Amino acid sequence: MSNQEGPTTCLETGQPLEITLKDLDDEELAEELDRMVSENYYEKRYMPSKWIEAYTSEAVVKSILGSRYEPPLVPDLVSYVLHSPAKKLLLLLALCQALHCLPAMKNFGLNDDYLPVTIIRKPNTKGFIRKLGEYEGEKKDFPVPQDWNPLMRSAFERNQWLFLAPVFTEDQFHHELHSDTPLPFLPMETKPQPKLGGFSTVLEVHVDASHQRVTTTVGLLIYAYYFYMAVINLTMSFKHGQPSSSKAALKDLRVGLENYEREKKALEKIRNIDNPHLVKPIASLTLADKSGYFLFPWAEGGNLWNFWGDESNRDGVIRLGDYPKFLWTLSQIHGLCHALVALHNEEGKISGHRLGIRDLNTDYGPIGDENGRHGDIKPDNILVFHKDGNPHDIILCIADVGLGKFHAKTTQMRMEGNEITDTKTGTSRYLPPEFDMKTNKQISRLHDVWSLGCVYLEFVVWALWGSLA
């Protein structure tokens, strides 16, 4: 695996990158592409999306194909690669030094949507290339080229995964991935320990910036261009040829795939609510139909308890006469209230509407339904984000939205078993009185209103007398 520095001029200057590959033979081209391959957090190899785009721009594709095919054939092949598309297939063939197979694959109809593939071995043949997961008869199998030896067949199957790391976009929330699919999470000098919760584990990951194109809670939006990265709202740097990254939280929801699917639907709706005080997921992932994950923005400031206990915030607001922080406190209390209204109304359509007590105090249904309630509002689940990466510009966001049904179920089970403890940050501190009755009656969205009121009370105590109070 090579991690040599690639052509970084465009990344440092923002100018289009001039890539000329027409003078490279097949072996040199394969070596050039191999230099663009990186290693991820799990020590799997992948080609970052920015290099896939750079090496499959129209100019570069014309350069690659123009030196290998007769002029009359080039326009049709270029159009096939760019528009079918067959960009990843082109790079895969180039890496395997098998570009001469491109016309046959074009005529057969192979493209990037066909990947990943498996090679079916059959007696008296070289074998057949079949889309992974399909069965004989669903689609025609592409005959393995006659000049491919066993090493070439294995290289084709193995190298395809380099180009299949998912790209997280606004248009696609869920990604079903094969166990061999590399995740675009960058290596870290010190691997963080997963944080264990009641029904999930959370791991800090650094997402390759060219694979993260989702607007997050803090306004991070990354556009990947053919030759360079333009970053909006957050400055990121490329050093020593390493990809830029954005922090994210990878949550492993340990509640079974059936519950994961239900949760995925709820979070997909949350993703469409336009409110800056709700933590919205970047993506959902399933690996080989065995494990389910959600990817969330990373909260640099921890949770609200961490914020209150930070040395710079321990004295609260009023005693310090900190007028700007006082206004910030009011704005965050107001914003969290609006976030809860948006959640309870599901679509969050409250713009232009003055917030009133009736907006919060309406029973929209039991906590056992799938939408429009939280179920476990407490300071631990209110996260502290640095807007645009600025630690002095903070926004509070309600997290674990949509996971309330699991919180409520596990809380009720623990109460029935007398396992609830009244710790400072424990869930029981924020439960409404009726929950203490230990009945099986499900609790409505008024549960959220009570819990948020408890958080507000603590917020006011902190503002007046500091965290020790």
C-alpha positions as CSV (number, residue, x, y, z in Angstrom):
1,M,0.0,0.0,0.0
2,S,1.3,3.4,-1.0
3,N,0.6,6.6,0.9
4,Q,2.9,8.8,-1.1
5,E,1.9,12.3,-1.6
6,G,-0.3,12.8,-4.6
7,P,-0.4,15.9,-6.9
8,T,-1.3,18.4,-4.2
9,T,-1.0,21.7,-6.2
10,C,-4.7,22.0,-6.5
11,L,-5.3,21.4,-2.8
12,E,-2.9,24.1,-1.8
13,T,-3.8,26.7,-4.4
14,G,-7.4,25.9,-5.3
15,Q,-6.5,25.9,-9.0
16,P,-7.5,23.1,-11.4
17,L,-5.1,20.2,-11.4
18,E,-3.4,19.3,-14.7
19,I,-3.3,15.6,-15.0
20,T,-1.7,14.2,-18.1
21,L,-1.6,10.4,-18.4
22,K,-1.5,9.9,-22.2
23,D,2.2,9.2,-22.1
24,L,2.0,6.5,-19.4
25,D,1.9,2.9,-20.4
26,D,-0.5,0.5,-18.6
27,E,2.0,-0.4,-15.8
28,E,2.8,3.2,-15.1
29,L,-0.8,4.2,-15.1
30,A,-1.6,1.4,-12.6
31,E,1.3,2.6,-10.4
32,E,0.0,6.2,-10.6
33,L,-3.5,5.1,-9.4
34,D,-2.1,2.9,-6.7
35,R,-0.3,6.0,-5.2
36,M,-3.7,7.6,-4.7
37,V,-4.9,4.7,-2.5
38,S,-5.2,5.4,1.2
39,E,-5.6,3.2,4.3
40,N,-8.6,3.6,6.5
41,Y,-9.2,3.4,10.3
42,Y,-9.7,-0.4,10.0
43,E,-6.5,-0.8,7.9
44,K,-8.5,-1.4,4.7
45,R,-7.4,0.2,1.5
46,Y,-9.7,2.6,-0.5
47,M,-9.4,5.3,-3.1
48,P,-10.8,8.7,-1.7
49,S,-13.7,10.0,-3.7
50,K,-11.7,13.2,-4.6
51,W,-9.2,11.1,-6.6
52,I,-11.9,9.0,-8.3
53,E,-13.4,12.3,-9.5
54,A,-10.0,13.8,-10.4
55,Y,-8.9,10.8,-12.5
56,T,-12.3,10.4,-14.3
57,S,-12.9,14.0,-15.4
58,E,-13.6,14.4,-19.1
59,A,-10.1,15.7,-19.9
60,V,-8.4,12.8,-18.1
61,V,-10.6,10.1,-19.5
62,K,-10.0,11.5,-23.0
63,S,-6.2,11.4,-22.2
64,I,-6.4,7.8,-21.0
65,L,-8.5,6.4,-23.8
66,G,-7.1,8.6,-26.6
67,S,-3.7,7.0,-26.3
68,R,-5.1,3.5,-26.4
69,Y,-7.9,3.4,-29.0
70,E,-8.3,4.6,-32.6
71,P,-9.8,8.1,-32.8
72,P,-13.2,7.0,-34.1
73,L,-13.8,4.8,-31.0
74,V,-12.8,7.4,-28.4
75,P,-15.9,9.7,-28.2
76,D,-18.3,6.8,-27.7
77,L,-16.1,5.2,-25.0
78,V,-15.6,8.6,-23.2
79,S,-19.4,9.1,-23.3
80,Y,-19.9,5.7,-21.8
81,V,-17.5,6.2,-19.0
82,L,-18.8,9.7,-18.1
83,H,-22.5,9.2,-18.5
84,S,-23.3,5.5,-17.9
85,P,-21.3,6.0,-15.7
86,A,-18.4,3.6,-15.7
87,K,-15.9,5.8,-13.9
88,K,-15.0,3.3,-11.2
89,L,-15.0,0.5,-13.7
90,L,-12.5,2.4,-15.8
91,L,-10.1,2.9,-12.9
92,L,-10.5,-0.7,-11.8
93,L,-9.5,-1.9,-15.3
94,A,-6.6,0.5,-15.4
95,L,-5.4,-0.6,-12.0
96,C,-5.6,-4.3,-13.2
97,Q,-3.9,-3.3,-16.5
98,A,-6.9,-4.5,-18.4
99,L,-8.2,-1.4,-20.2
100,H,-8.4,-3.3,-23.5
101,C,-11.5,-5.0,-22.0
102,L,-13.4,-1.7,-21.8
103,P,-15.2,-1.9,-25.2
104,A,-16.5,-5.4,-24.6
105,M,-17.8,-4.4,-21.2
106,K,-19.4,-1.4,-22.7
107,N,-21.2,-3.5,-25.3
108,F,-22.4,-5.9,-22.7
109,G,-23.7,-3.0,-20.5
110,L,-21.5,-3.2,-17.5
111,N,-21.1,0.0,-15.5
112,D,-20.6,1.2,-12.0
113,D,-24.0,0.1,-10.9
114,Y,-23.0,-3.4,-11.6
115,L,-20.3,-3.3,-8.8
116,P,-19.6,-5.1,-6.6
117,V,-19.2,-8.3,-8.6
118,T,-18.2,-11.9,-8.0
119,I,-16.6,-14.2,-10.5
120,I,-18.4,-17.5,-11.0
121,R,-16.2,-20.4,-11.8
122,K,-17.6,-22.9,-14.2
123,P,-15.9,-26.0,-15.7
124,N,-14.4,-25.6,-19.2
125,T,-14.7,-21.8,-19.1
126,K,-12.7,-18.8,-17.7
127,G,-15.7,-18.1,-15.6
128,F,-18.4,-15.3,-15.5
129,I,-18.6,-11.9,-13.9
130,R,-21.9,-11.6,-12.0
131,K,-23.3,-8.8,-9.9
132,L,-22.8,-9.7,-6.3
133,G,-26.1,-11.0,-4.6
134,E,-27.8,-11.9,-7.9
135,Y,-28.5,-15.4,-9.0
136,E,-28.2,-17.2,-12.3
137,G,-30.9,-16.1,-14.7
138,E,-31.6,-12.7,-13.1
139,K,-29.1,-11.0,-15.5
140,K,-26.8,-12.2,-18.1
141,D,-23.4,-13.0,-16.8
142,F,-20.4,-11.4,-18.5
143,P,-17.8,-13.9,-19.7
144,V,-14.4,-13.5,-18.2
145,P,-12.0,-12.3,-20.9
146,Q,-10.0,-15.2,-22.4
147,D,-6.6,-13.5,-21.7
148,W,-7.3,-13.3,-17.9
149,N,-5.4,-15.8,-15.8
150,P,-6.3,-16.7,-12.2
151,L,-4.2,-13.9,-10.8
152,M,-6.0,-11.3,-13.0
153,R,-9.4,-12.7,-12.0
154,S,-8.5,-12.5,-8.3
155,A,-7.0,-9.0,-8.7
156,F,-10.3,-7.8,-10.4
157,E,-12.4,-9.1,-7.6
158,R,-10.1,-7.8,-4.9
159,N,-9.4,-4.3,-6.3
160,Q,-13.0,-3.4,-6.9
161,W,-13.5,-2.7,-3.2
162,L,-10.9,0.1,-3.4
163,F,-13.5,2.2,-5.3
164,L,-16.6,1.4,-3.3
165,A,-16.2,3.3,-0.1
166,P,-19.6,5.1,0.4
167,V,-20.0,8.8,-0.1
168,F,-22.5,10.4,2.3
169,T,-24.8,12.8,0.5
170,E,-28.1,14.6,1.1
171,D,-29.8,12.4,-1.5
172,Q,-29.0,9.0,0.1
173,F,-29.5,8.4,3.8
174,H,-29.1,4.6,4.0
175,H,-26.2,2.5,2.7
176,E,-26.3,-1.3,2.6
177,L,-22.7,-2.4,2.6
178,H,-20.9,-5.6,2.0
179,S,-18.5,-6.8,4.7
180,D,-15.6,-6.1,2.3
181,T,-16.6,-2.5,1.7
182,P,-14.1,0.0,3.1
183,L,-15.5,2.8,5.3
184,P,-14.0,6.2,4.6
185,F,-12.8,6.7,8.1
186,L,-9.2,7.9,8.4
187,P,-6.5,6.4,10.7
188,M,-5.9,8.1,14.0
189,E,-2.7,8.2,16.0
190,T,-4.5,7.1,19.1
191,K,-7.6,5.0,18.6
192,P,-10.4,6.3,20.8
193,Q,-12.2,3.9,23.1
194,P,-15.9,3.4,22.3
195,K,-18.3,5.0,24.7
196,L,-20.8,2.5,26.1
197,G,-24.5,3.4,26.6
198,G,-27.6,1.5,27.6
199,F,-28.3,0.2,24.1
200,S,-25.5,1.5,22.0
201,T,-21.8,2.2,21.7
202,V,-20.4,5.4,20.2
203,L,-17.0,5.7,18.5
204,E,-15.3,8.9,17.4
205,V,-14.3,8.6,13.7
206,H,-12.7,11.1,11.3
207,V,-14.6,10.9,8.0
208,D,-12.6,11.6,4.8
209,A,-13.8,15.0,3.8
210,S,-14.4,14.1,0.2
211,H,-16.9,11.4,1.4
212,Q,-18.9,13.8,3.6
213,R,-21.2,16.0,1.6
214,V,-24.1,16.4,4.1
215,T,-25.0,19.6,5.8
216,T,-24.7,18.9,9.5
217,T,-26.1,20.6,12.6
218,V,-23.2,23.1,12.6
219,G,-23.4,24.0,8.9
220,L,-20.6,21.9,7.5
221,L,-21.0,21.4,3.8
222,I,-18.2,20.0,1.7
223,Y,-18.3,20.0,-2.1
224,A,-16.1,17.6,-4.1
225,Y,-15.1,19.0,-7.4
226,Y,-13.3,17.2,-10.2
227,F,-9.9,18.5,-9.3
228,Y,-10.0,20.1,-5.9
229,M,-12.0,20.4,-2.7
230,A,-13.9,23.6,-1.9
231,V,-14.9,23.8,1.7
232,I,-17.8,25.9,2.9
233,N,-18.2,27.2,6.5
234,L,-15.3,25.2,7.9
235,T,-11.6,25.5,6.9
236,M,-9.9,22.2,6.5
237,S,-6.3,21.6,5.5
238,F,-4.4,18.9,3.6
239,K,-1.1,18.0,5.1
240,H,1.5,15.6,3.7
241,G,-0.9,14.3,1.1
242,Q,-3.3,13.0,3.8
243,P,-7.1,13.6,3.2
244,S,-8.9,16.3,5.1
245,S,-11.4,15.0,7.6
246,S,-14.5,15.9,9.6
247,K,-15.2,14.3,13.0
248,A,-18.3,12.2,13.4
249,A,-19.9,9.8,15.9
250,L,-20.5,6.3,14.7
251,K,-23.2,4.8,16.8
252,D,-23.7,1.0,16.9
253,L,-27.4,0.5,18.0
254,R,-27.5,-2.8,19.7
255,V,-31.2,-3.5,19.6
256,G,-31.5,-6.0,16.7
257,L,-32.0,-5.3,13.0
258,E,-35.8,-5.2,13.3
259,N,-35.6,-2.3,15.8
260,Y,-32.8,-0.8,13.8
261,E,-35.0,-0.6,10.7
262,R,-37.8,1.1,12.7
263,E,-35.2,3.5,14.0
264,K,-33.8,4.2,10.6
265,K,-37.3,5.3,9.4
266,A,-37.7,7.6,12.3
267,L,-34.3,9.2,11.9
268,E,-34.8,9.6,8.2
269,K,-37.8,11.8,9.0
270,I,-35.8,13.7,11.7
271,R,-33.2,14.4,9.0
272,N,-35.8,16.4,7.1
273,I,-36.8,18.7,10.0
274,D,-35.3,22.1,9.5
275,N,-34.2,23.1,13.0
276,P,-30.7,23.9,14.1
277,H,-31.2,22.6,17.6
278,L,-31.8,19.0,16.6
279,V,-28.9,16.7,15.9
280,K,-29.7,15.1,12.6
281,P,-27.9,11.9,11.3
282,I,-25.5,12.0,8.4
283,A,-26.2,8.4,7.3
284,S,-27.3,5.0,8.3
285,L,-25.2,1.9,7.5
286,T,-25.8,-1.8,7.6
287,L,-22.8,-4.2,7.1
288,A,-23.5,-7.6,5.6
289,D,-27.0,-7.6,7.1
290,K,-25.6,-8.1,10.6
291,S,-24.7,-4.8,12.1
292,G,-26.6,-1.5,12.0
293,Y,-24.9,1.9,12.5
294,F,-25.8,5.6,12.5
295,L,-23.4,8.3,11.7
296,F,-23.9,11.6,13.5
297,P,-22.0,14.9,13.6
298,W,-19.4,15.0,16.4
299,A,-20.1,17.4,19.3
300,E,-16.7,19.0,20.1
301,G,-18.0,20.4,23.4
302,G,-19.5,17.2,24.8
303,N,-22.9,17.5,26.5
304,L,-24.6,20.1,28.6
305,W,-23.3,18.6,31.8
306,N,-19.8,18.9,30.5
307,F,-20.5,22.5,29.5
308,W,-21.8,23.5,32.9
309,G,-18.9,21.8,34.6
310,D,-16.2,23.4,32.4
311,E,-13.8,25.6,34.4
312,S,-14.8,28.7,32.3
313,N,-18.5,28.1,33.0
314,R,-18.5,27.0,36.6
315,D,-19.6,30.3,38.0
316,G,-22.7,30.6,35.9
317,V,-23.8,33.9,34.3
318,I,-25.5,36.3,36.7
319,R,-22.7,36.6,39.4
320,L,-20.2,37.4,36.7
321,G,-22.4,40.0,35.1
322,D,-21.8,38.4,31.7
323,Y,-24.5,40.0,29.6
324,P,-23.5,38.3,26.3
325,K,-23.6,34.9,28.0
326,F,-26.9,35.8,29.6
327,L,-28.4,36.5,26.2
328,W,-26.9,33.3,24.8
329,T,-28.5,31.3,27.6
330,L,-31.9,32.7,26.8
331,S,-31.4,32.1,23.1
332,Q,-30.5,28.5,23.7
333,I,-33.4,27.9,26.1
334,H,-35.7,29.4,23.4
335,G,-34.0,27.3,20.7
336,L,-34.4,24.0,22.5
337,C,-38.0,24.7,23.1
338,H,-38.5,25.4,19.4
339,A,-36.7,22.1,18.6
340,L,-39.1,20.2,20.8
341,V,-42.1,21.8,19.1
342,A,-40.5,20.9,15.7
343,L,-40.0,17.3,16.8
344,H,-43.6,17.0,18.2
345,N,-45.0,18.4,15.0
346,E,-42.9,16.0,13.0
347,E,-42.4,18.2,10.0
348,G,-41.2,21.1,12.1
349,K,-43.5,23.6,10.3
350,I,-43.6,26.4,12.9
351,S,-42.0,29.2,11.0
352,G,-43.9,32.4,11.3
353,H,-45.8,31.0,14.3
354,R,-45.3,32.5,17.7
355,L,-44.4,29.8,20.2
356,G,-47.0,29.3,23.0
357,I,-47.6,26.9,25.8
358,R,-50.2,25.1,23.7
359,D,-47.6,24.1,21.2
360,L,-45.8,22.1,23.9
361,N,-48.7,21.0,26.0
362,T,-50.6,19.0,23.4
363,D,-50.8,15.3,23.7
364,Y,-49.7,14.1,20.2
365,G,-49.8,10.4,21.1
366,P,-48.1,7.7,23.2
367,I,-44.4,7.3,23.5
368,G,-44.7,3.9,21.8
369,D,-45.5,5.3,18.4
370,E,-42.8,5.9,15.9
371,N,-42.6,9.6,15.4
372,G,-42.8,13.0,17.1
373,R,-41.4,12.4,20.6
374,H,-38.0,12.0,22.3
375,G,-38.5,10.1,25.6
376,D,-35.2,10.8,27.3
377,I,-34.5,14.5,27.4
378,K,-31.8,15.3,29.9
379,P,-28.5,17.3,29.9
380,D,-26.6,14.1,28.8
381,N,-28.7,14.2,25.6
382,I,-28.2,17.9,24.8
383,L,-24.9,18.2,22.9
384,V,-22.6,21.2,22.6
385,F,-21.5,22.0,19.1
386,H,-19.0,24.7,18.0
387,K,-20.5,26.5,15.1
388,D,-18.1,26.7,12.1
389,G,-15.5,25.1,14.4
390,N,-15.3,28.1,16.6
391,P,-15.3,27.1,20.3
392,H,-16.6,30.5,21.3
393,D,-19.7,30.2,19.1
394,I,-21.8,27.5,20.7
395,I,-25.1,26.0,19.9
396,L,-27.0,23.4,22.0
397,C,-28.7,20.5,20.2
398,I,-31.0,17.8,21.3
399,A,-29.5,14.4,20.5
400,D,-30.7,10.8,20.5
401,V,-33.9,12.1,18.7
402,G,-36.0,9.1,17.7
403,L,-34.3,6.8,20.2
404,G,-36.9,7.5,22.9
405,K,-38.8,4.3,22.5
406,F,-35.7,2.3,23.5
407,H,-34.9,4.8,26.4
408,A,-38.5,4.4,27.7
409,K,-38.5,0.6,27.4
410,T,-35.2,0.1,29.1
411,T,-36.0,2.7,31.8
412,Q,-39.3,1.0,32.6
413,M,-37.7,-2.4,32.8
414,R,-35.0,-1.1,35.1
415,M,-37.7,0.6,37.3
416,E,-39.7,-2.7,37.5
417,G,-36.5,-4.4,38.7
418,N,-35.7,-1.6,41.2
419,E,-32.5,-0.9,39.3
420,I,-33.1,2.9,38.7
421,T,-30.7,5.0,40.8
422,D,-31.3,8.7,41.4
423,T,-27.9,9.9,40.3
424,K,-27.2,13.5,39.3
425,T,-27.4,12.7,35.6
426,G,-29.6,9.6,35.8
427,T,-32.8,9.3,33.7
428,S,-35.0,9.1,36.8
429,R,-34.2,12.7,37.7
430,Y,-36.1,13.9,34.7
431,L,-39.1,11.5,34.7
432,P,-42.6,12.9,35.2
433,P,-44.4,11.9,38.5
434,E,-46.7,9.4,36.7
435,F,-43.7,7.3,35.7
436,D,-43.1,6.5,39.4
437,M,-46.3,4.6,39.5
438,K,-44.6,1.6,37.9
439,T,-47.4,0.9,35.6
440,N,-47.2,-0.3,32.0
441,K,-49.1,2.7,30.8
442,Q,-47.3,4.4,28.0
443,I,-46.4,8.0,28.5
444,S,-47.3,10.8,26.0
445,R,-45.2,13.6,24.6
446,L,-46.0,15.5,27.8
447,H,-43.1,13.4,29.1
448,D,-40.8,15.4,27.0
449,V,-42.3,18.7,28.2
450,W,-41.7,17.7,31.9
451,S,-38.2,16.5,31.2
452,L,-37.3,19.7,29.3
453,G,-38.7,21.7,32.2
454,C,-36.4,19.9,34.6
455,V,-33.5,20.8,32.3
456,Y,-34.6,24.4,32.3
457,L,-34.7,24.5,36.1
458,E,-31.1,23.2,36.2
459,F,-30.2,25.7,33.5
460,V,-31.5,28.6,35.6
461,V,-29.8,27.3,38.7
462,W,-26.5,27.2,36.8
463,A,-27.0,30.7,35.4
464,L,-27.7,32.1,38.9
465,W,-25.3,30.3,41.1
466,G,-23.0,28.2,39.0
467,S,-22.4,24.5,38.5
468,L,-21.7,23.7,42.1
469,A,-25.3,24.8,43.0
